[in-house]
Amino acid sequence: MDEIEAQRAAALLHHRRVGPGEGLAPPIHPAVTLHLPQVEGAAHVYGRNGMPGWDAVEGQLALLEDAPCVAFPSGMAAITAALMATLKAGDRVILPADGYYVTRVLARDFLAGFGVEAVELPTRAYPQSDFAGAAVVWADDAWSDRAIAHAMKRGLRLFTVGEKGEGIRLMGRTPTQLGQLLEIELEGAVHKVNLPLIGAYQAANALVAAGLVLATGGQAAQVLDALSRLQPVRGRLERAALNRHGAPVYVDYAHTPDALDAAIAALRPHTQGRLIVVFGAGGDRDRGKRPLMGRVAAMKADLAIVTDDNPRGEDAAQIRREVLAGCTNGREIADRREAIAAAMAEAGAADIVLIAGKGHEQGQIVGSGAAMRVLPFDDVTVARESV
């Protein structure tokens, strides 16, 4: 297996299953695990949020050595397994039939090229083992009623959360530049909580997490205090700095058209003035997404600044030209540090700056092969230095 081809195939299969811009979506939290049908002789590997990553597979390779088939709840994880567990021709990988269509098709075709069969089976989102406990359910989703009915049928203690919630009722949500003000009803009293996270989906996630704590014996006062002190995942709509006018600067990993669109959509309700977006596209990756990302920024941002991402082995200027083909009103600043500084200098008190593409990454990749260098670069650090 060619390592570069494998990495590119794996990159194609990367999908953000839950992200900004999806409204008050059904939350994903550490208590959620997808349960696949039991298959005789199969090894089931689960990671955080039910999504096995490198750490989950690496820690359980022993399960894979003698298993005739391996079950994973995502196409990306199947590719990861193929790379790490060195599946042999004749082996089988089980994919969820209700997962992303593109993910499933790419995974199936990729594995078929190595003689590995990808079998699709439906997943079920609810544990089937008998136990007594509580079910915390987001009440405002199209699937909520089914989840609630399932929990009641099982005899579980029900704790619902959301606008229709009875355990925690979301009475109002007001986006601000630095987060959102939540008005919730809890234990018969109304409380206002300043949640320092961006996006409706993060409000949903935070409230379900609060519900989990309360349903397992936590105290309301401690939960309310904790909500006001939550911090985002590193590089995911992370507030990096405030410029000299007080405009917040957010850093996000969004590096595809859909992800960039979602990040902008999540920030838009929090923006009183202009939304200024700094972004680029990586080299040696999908060229087709470049003008699409440009188009998203041109349509959704008030000011788009096109800069370098990780050019790798490609000509950085050519990458920018391909992005600008879809962002004809964009401003081109090649040097990423200068682009970030320019965006922050441009932002007024009512504006918000989004630096997209690299998120938590600590370096900028330039060159390829023996000439490849990783230059120290952290968007968050650079933003703070530009204040």
C-alpha positions in Angstrom: 0.0 0.0 0.0 1.5 3.3 -1.0 1.7 5.5 2.1 0.9 8.8 0.3 -2.1 7.2 -1.6 -3.4 5.8 1.7 -3.1 9.2 3.4 -4.9 10.9 0.6 -7.7 8.3 0.7 -8.0 8.7 4.4 -8.2 12.5 4.0 -11.0 12.1 1.5 -13.0 10.2 4.1 -12.7 12.8 6.8 -16.2 14.1 7.8 -17.3 16.2 10.7 -20.3 14.3 11.9 -21.6 17.2 14.0 -20.6 20.8 13.6 -21.5 24.4 13.6 -24.4 25.8 11.6 -26.7 22.8 12.2 -29.0 24.6 14.6 -29.9 22.9 17.9 -28.9 19.6 16.6 -29.1 16.3 18.6 -25.9 16.6 20.7 -23.0 14.2 20.6 -21.4 13.8 24.0 -19.0 11.3 25.7 -21.9 9.1 26.9 -23.1 8.4 23.3 -21.8 5.2 21.7 -23.0 3.5 18.6 -23.7 -0.1 19.0 -23.4 -2.3 15.9 -25.1 -5.7 15.6 -23.1 -8.5 17.1 -21.3 -10.4 14.4 -19.8 -13.8 15.2 -16.1 -13.6 15.2 -16.0 -9.8 14.8 -14.0 -7.4 17.0 -15.8 -4.3 18.0 -13.6 -1.2 18.7 -15.1 2.0 20.1 -13.4 5.3 20.9 -14.5 8.6 22.3 -18.0 9.5 21.3 -18.3 6.1 19.7 -15.9 7.2 16.9 -12.7 5.2 17.0 -9.6 7.2 16.3 -5.9 6.5 16.1 -5.7 6.1 19.9 -8.7 3.7 20.1 -7.3 1.4 17.4 -3.8 1.6 18.6 -4.8 0.6 22.1 -6.8 -2.4 20.9 -4.7 -3.8 18.1 -4.6 -7.2 19.9 -8.4 -7.5 19.2 -7.7 -7.2 15.5 -5.0 -9.7 14.9 -7.1 -12.8 14.8 -10.5 -11.3 14.0 -12.0 -12.4 10.6 -13.9 -9.1 10.5 -13.8 -5.8 12.3 -16.8 -3.6 13.0 -16.4 0.2 13.0 -19.1 2.9 13.1 -17.5 5.2 10.5 -15.9 4.9 7.1 -12.9 6.9 8.2 -12.3 4.5 11.1 -12.4 1.6 8.7 -9.6 3.2 6.6 -7.7 3.8 9.8 -8.1 0.2 10.7 -6.9 -0.9 7.3 -3.8 1.2 7.6 -3.0 0.2 11.2 -4.1 -3.4 11.4 -2.9 -4.3 7.9 -6.1 -6.1 6.9 -5.5 -9.0 4.5 -7.3 -9.9 1.3 -10.4 -11.9 2.3 -11.0 -9.9 5.5 -14.2 -8.0 6.0 -14.9 -4.6 7.5 -18.4 -3.8 8.6 -19.7 -0.3 7.9 -23.0 1.3 9.2 -25.6 1.3 6.5 -27.1 4.5 7.8 -23.8 6.4 7.8 -22.7 9.1 5.3 -23.3 7.8 1.8 -20.1 9.3 0.4 -18.1 7.9 3.3 -19.5 4.5 2.8 -19.0 4.4 -0.9 -15.4 5.7 -0.7 -14.5 3.3 2.1 -16.1 0.3 0.2 -14.3 1.1 -3.0 -11.0 1.8 -1.3 -11.0 -1.4 0.6 -12.1 -3.4 -2.4 -8.9 -2.4 -4.1 -7.1 -4.5 -1.5 -9.4 -7.4 -1.6 -11.1 -6.4 1.7 -14.9 -6.7 1.7 -16.9 -3.9 3.2 -20.2 -5.1 4.6 -22.9 -2.6 5.4 -25.2 -3.4 8.4 -27.7 -1.1 10.1 -26.6 0.4 13.4 -28.8 0.9 16.5 -28.2 3.9 18.6 -29.4 2.5 21.9 -27.7 -0.1 24.2 -29.6 -3.3 24.4 -28.2 -4.6 27.7 -30.7 -4.5 30.6 -29.8 -2.0 33.3 -31.6 0.4 35.6 -30.7 4.1 35.1 -31.7 7.4 33.5 -32.0 8.5 29.9 -31.0 12.1 29.1 -32.7 13.1 25.8 -32.5 16.2 23.7 -36.2 16.9 23.3 -36.2 19.2 20.2 -35.1 16.9 17.5 -37.2 14.9 15.0 -36.0 11.7 16.6 -36.6 12.8 20.1 -40.0 11.2 20.5 -38.7 7.8 19.3 -35.8 8.0 21.8 -38.2 9.0 24.6 -40.6 6.2 23.8 -37.7 3.7 23.7 -36.5 4.9 27.1 -40.0 4.8 28.6 -40.5 1.3 27.2 -37.3 0.2 28.9 -38.5 1.7 32.2 -35.6 4.2 32.4 -35.9 7.4 34.4 -36.4 10.2 31.8 -34.6 13.5 31.9 -35.4 15.7 28.9 -33.5 18.8 27.8 -34.3 21.6 25.4 -37.1 24.0 24.5 -39.5 21.1 25.1 -37.4 19.7 28.0 -38.8 19.0 31.4 -35.5 18.4 33.2 -33.9 21.5 31.8 -36.1 23.8 29.7 -34.3 26.2 27.4 -36.5 29.3 27.5 -34.2 31.6 25.5 -30.9 31.9 23.8 -29.3 35.2 23.0 -26.0 35.1 21.0 -23.3 37.6 22.0 -19.8 38.3 20.5 -18.3 36.2 23.3 -20.8 33.4 23.6 -24.5 33.2 24.4 -26.8 34.1 27.2 -29.0 31.1 28.0 -32.2 31.5 30.0 -33.2 28.1 31.5 -35.7 26.7 33.8 -34.3 24.2 36.3 -35.9 22.7 39.4 -38.7 25.2 39.3 -36.5 28.3 39.1 -35.4 30.4 36.1 -31.6 31.0 35.7 -29.5 33.0 33.3 -26.2 31.5 32.2 -23.5 33.2 30.2 -22.2 30.3 28.1 -18.7 31.2 26.7 -19.2 29.0 23.6 -20.3 29.8 20.1 -23.1 28.2 18.2 -26.5 26.8 18.9 -25.1 23.2 18.6 -22.7 24.0 21.5 -25.6 25.2 23.7 -27.3 21.9 23.0 -24.2 19.9 23.8 -23.6 21.8 27.0 -27.2 21.5 28.3 -27.2 17.7 27.6 -23.9 17.4 29.5 -25.5 19.3 32.3 -28.5 17.0 32.2 -26.1 14.0 32.5 -24.6 15.5 35.6 -28.0 16.2 37.2 -29.5 12.9 36.3 -26.6 11.2 38.1 -26.9 13.1 41.3 -25.1 16.4 40.6 -26.2 19.6 42.3 -27.9 22.4 40.3 -25.7 25.2 41.7 -22.5 23.4 40.7 -23.8 22.6 37.3 -24.9 26.2 36.6 -21.5 27.5 37.7 -19.7 24.9 35.5 -21.7 26.0 32.4 -20.4 29.5 32.7 -16.8 28.3 32.8 -16.8 25.8 29.9 -14.0 26.1 27.3 -14.2 25.0 23.7 -12.2 22.2 22.1 -8.8 23.5 21.0 -9.0 25.0 17.5 -12.8 24.5 17.2 -14.4 28.0 17.3 -11.8 28.8 19.9 -11.7 32.4 21.0 -8.0 33.3 20.6 -7.9 37.0 21.4 -9.6 40.4 21.4 -8.2 43.1 19.2 -7.6 46.7 20.4 -11.2 47.6 19.8 -12.5 44.5 21.7 -13.5 42.5 18.6 -13.1 38.8 19.3 -11.0 36.6 17.1 -12.0 32.9 16.6 -9.9 30.0 15.3 -11.5 27.0 13.7 -10.2 23.9 11.9 -12.7 24.3 9.0 -10.8 23.4 5.8 -13.6 22.2 3.5 -16.4 24.2 1.8 -19.1 22.6 4.1 -17.0 23.1 7.3 -16.2 26.8 6.4 -19.9 27.4 5.6 -20.9 25.9 8.9 -18.3 27.9 10.9 -19.4 31.1 9.3 -23.1 30.2 9.9 -22.4 29.5 13.6 -20.7 32.9 14.1 -23.1 35.0 12.0 -25.8 35.3 14.8 -23.1 36.5 17.2 -21.9 39.2 14.8 -23.3 42.7 15.2 -21.1 44.3 12.5 -18.9 42.5 9.9 -17.7 39.0 9.8 -14.1 39.0 8.6 -12.7 35.6 7.4 -9.1 34.6 6.9 -8.6 31.3 5.1 -6.7 29.3 2.5 -6.4 25.8 1.1 -3.9 23.1 1.6 -1.5 21.9 -1.1 -1.4 18.3 -2.4 -5.0 17.9 -1.5 -8.4 18.1 -3.3 -8.0 21.0 -5.7 -11.7 21.0 -6.6 -12.6 22.3 -3.2 -10.6 25.5 -3.6 -12.9 27.6 -5.7 -15.8 26.2 -3.6 -14.3 27.5 -0.4 -13.7 30.8 -2.1 -17.3 31.0 -3.1 -18.5 30.2 0.4 -16.4 33.0 1.8 -17.4 35.4 -0.9 -21.1 34.8 -0.3 -21.1 34.4 3.5 -18.4 36.7 4.8 -18.3 40.5 4.8 -14.6 40.5 4.1 -12.6 37.5 2.9 -8.8 37.4 3.1 -7.2 34.6 1.1 -3.9 33.5 2.5 -1.6 30.4 2.6 -2.6 27.3 4.6 -0.2 24.3 4.3 1.1 24.7 0.7 3.1 21.5 1.0 4.7 20.6 -2.4 2.5 23.0 -4.5 3.1 26.6 -5.6 1.4 28.6 -2.9 0.5 31.4 -5.3 -1.3 29.0 -7.6 -3.3 27.6 -4.7 -4.4 31.2 -3.8 -5.3 31.9 -7.4 -7.6 28.8 -7.5 -9.3 29.9 -4.2 -9.7 33.4 -5.5 -11.4 32.0 -8.7 -14.4 31.5 -6.4 -13.8 34.6 -4.3 -13.4 37.4 -6.8 -14.1 40.0 -4.1 -11.4 38.6 -1.8 -8.3 40.2 -0.6 -5.1 38.3 -1.2 -2.3 38.4 1.5 0.2 35.6 1.0 1.8 35.5 4.4 -0.5 34.0 6.9 0.9 36.0 9.8 0.4 39.3 7.9 -3.1 38.2 6.9 -4.1 37.6 10.5 -2.7 40.9 11.6 -4.5 42.7 8.7 -7.8 41.1 9.6 -7.4 42.1 13.3 -6.4 45.7 12.4 -9.5 45.9 10.1 -12.0 44.7 12.7 -14.0 47.3 14.6 -15.7 46.8 18.0 -18.8 45.2 16.5 -17.0 42.9 14.2 -15.8 39.3 14.5 -12.7 37.7 12.9 -12.6 34.0 11.9 -9.3 32.4 11.2 -10.1 29.1 9.4 -8.3 26.1 8.2 -5.6 25.1 10.7 -7.3 25.1 14.0 -5.2 23.3 16.6 -2.2 22.7 14.3 1.1 23.9 15.6 3.0 24.1 12.3 2.8 25.1 8.6 3.9 22.5 6.1 6.0 23.8 3.2 7.6 21.6 0.6 7.3 17.8 0.1 9.5 14.7 0.3 13.0 15.4 1.5 12.5 19.1 1.1 9.4 19.2 3.4 9.6 21.6 6.4 7.2 22.2 9.2 7.5 25.8 10.2 6.3 26.6 13.8 2.9 28.3 13.4 -0.1 28.4 15.7 -3.1 30.6 14.6 -4.1 31.2 18.2 -0.6 32.3 19.2 -0.2 34.5 16.2 -3.5 36.2 16.8 -2.5 37.0 20.4 0.8 38.3 19.2 -1.1 40.6 16.7 -3.1 42.4 19.4 
